[in-house]
Amino acid sequence: MQAKAASKWVEVFGVLGALFALLYPAAVYFGLTRLQPRLLGVLLAGLLLIGLGFRLSGRRREHALVAARVPAIVVALLLAGALLDDRRLFLALPALTNLALLVHFAASLTKIPVAERFARAQEDVLSAAQVAYCRGVTIAWCLFFIVNGGITVALALFAPLGWWTLYTGGLSYVALGSFAAGEYVVRRARFRKYSAAPHDRLLARVFPPVSRTTGPEAHE
């Protein structure tokens, strides 16, 4: 019973952690307009530490230790902001997130690109054209993280807090979703391979499937 209860709490705090990441810009805006940076940093770091403690107490502790690196870095950043009483450190998190993703995607180009890993999880065999496409997509994501991170830095340094909140808490997610959706449509139009999902059936009407011998990838 205790193990099940602990597991349930781990799941709850996992969901809360995702909500924390989603609502972080709004929380920072609310906190910085009503509280001192020192108090805000202590409160947010405390919440993260509680969730981290429950995650580490779960049965899959060895996996939790790896997953705990990111929350630990965030806690360190929040505590540094509290210690120095500097609001700029709270605004740095979205930019650091983009930097971390940029490093991860760029580093994968020396081995197996991130996009190719996802593709191979769905298909056992990829054509040469698909492998090349996956590399291009990974590079495109690197450029996205550079632009997105650059905008968040510029807003944090030179714009009002409200502008930073609007972009990092809303517009950046719209940009991310639009980029991912656009890439998905381009991939389906390029290779004409579809699943039974409703959105794929709709795309199949717009970009009809073709045979392997006459398909777009056949001429690569």
C-alpha positions, 0 to 999 in steps of 0.5 A: 500500500505504501509503495502504491501511495508513493508511486501515485504521489510521484505521478502527481508531482510529475504532472505538477512539474509539467504544469510548473514548466508551462506556467513558469513565466506567469508565475514569475510575472505574478511573483516579481510584480508582487514579491521581492525576487528573494522571496519568490526564489525561495518559494519556487525552489521550495516547491521544486524541492518537494516534488524532487524529493517525492520523485527520488523516493519512488521505486525507479530511483535510478531513473529519477536521479538522471531525470533530477538533473534538470530540476536541480539546475532550476533550483540552483538558478532560483536560489541564486536569484534569491541569494543575489535578489536579482530578477534577471536570473528568473528570466534566464530559465527559458533562454537556458532551456533553449540553449540546452535543447540546442546543445542536445540537438546539435551534439546528436548531429555527430552521431544519430540526429534526434529526428532520426532517432524518433523516425527509427522508433516508428520505422525499422528501416529508413531510406537514404532520403529519409536519413538525409531529411532527418538530418536536415530537420535536426539542423532546422530545430537547432536554428529554431532554438537559436532564434527562439532563445535569442528572442527570449534573451532580448526580451529579458534584457530590453523589454518590459516584464509583460512582453517577456511573459507574453512571449515565453508563456504563450507565443513561444509555445505557438511558434514551437507547435506551428514549427512542429506541425509544419514539419509534420505536414512537409514530411508527409507531403515529401514521403507520402507515408501515412498512419490510420490516424484521422489527421493522416487520413486528411493529409492523404487526401491532400497529398495522395499516396504513391507507389514506391517506384514512382514516389518522391523518395524513389528518385533520390 
